[in-house]
């Protein structure tokens, strides 16, 4: 496994542990906590590993009136 693959793997593990707490994650949080610049790719990696992750699109108006949109991801817990 190359250094890049190990970094990707450890980012996935950290993100998964974070999501398992019930928290949501977005690009800003991922960058701040895990130095992850490609959150959508890490979410895809986690989904490919079989984790059930949902996404909400959040939008707001900035101070100039522009609509800003971003994705927030969350872990979908299985109901028994």
C-alpha positions in Angstrom: 0.0 0.0 0.0 1.4 3.4 -1.0 1.6 6.4 1.4 -1.3 8.0 -0.5 -3.4 4.8 -0.1 -2.6 4.7 3.7 -3.6 8.3 4.1 -6.9 7.7 2.2 -7.5 4.6 4.4 -6.8 6.5 7.7 -9.0 9.4 6.6 -11.8 7.0 5.9 -11.4 5.4 9.3 -11.4 8.7 11.1 -14.4 10.0 9.1 -16.3 6.8 9.8 -15.5 7.0 13.6 -16.7 10.6 13.5 -20.0 9.7 11.7 -20.6 6.8 14.2 -20.9 9.4 17.0 -24.1 10.6 15.2 -22.4 13.8 13.9 -22.8 15.1 10.4 -19.7 16.0 8.3 -19.2 18.5 5.5 -16.1 19.7 3.6 -15.2 22.4 6.1 -15.4 20.0 9.0 -13.4 17.3 7.2 -10.7 19.8 6.2 -10.4 21.1 9.7 -10.5 17.9 11.7 -8.9 15.4 9.3 -7.0 17.5 6.7 -9.2 15.9 4.1 -9.6 17.9 0.9 -11.7 15.3 -1.0 -14.6 14.4 1.3 -16.9 13.2 -1.4 -14.3 10.7 -2.6 -13.8 9.4 1.0 -17.6 9.1 1.4 -17.6 7.1 -1.9 -14.8 4.9 -0.5 -16.8 4.3 2.7 -20.0 3.5 0.7 -17.9 1.0 -1.4 -16.9 -0.6 1.9 -20.6 -1.2 2.6 -21.4 1.7 4.9 -24.9 3.3 4.5 -24.2 7.0 4.3 -26.8 9.6 3.5 -26.5 13.1 2.2 -28.4 16.4 2.7 -27.9 19.4 0.6 -27.8 22.5 2.8 -28.3 26.0 1.3 -28.1 29.5 2.6 -27.8 33.1 1.3 -24.5 34.8 1.9 -24.2 38.5 2.8 -24.2 39.3 -1.0 -27.5 37.4 -1.5 -25.8 34.5 -3.4 -27.2 31.1 -2.6 -24.5 28.8 -1.2 -25.0 25.0 -1.3 -23.0 22.3 0.3 -23.4 18.6 1.2 -23.6 17.2 4.7 -23.1 13.5 5.1 -24.4 11.3 7.9 -24.4 7.6 8.8 -27.7 5.9 8.4 -28.2 3.5 11.3 -29.9 0.2 10.7 -33.2 -0.2 12.6 -33.6 -3.6 14.2 
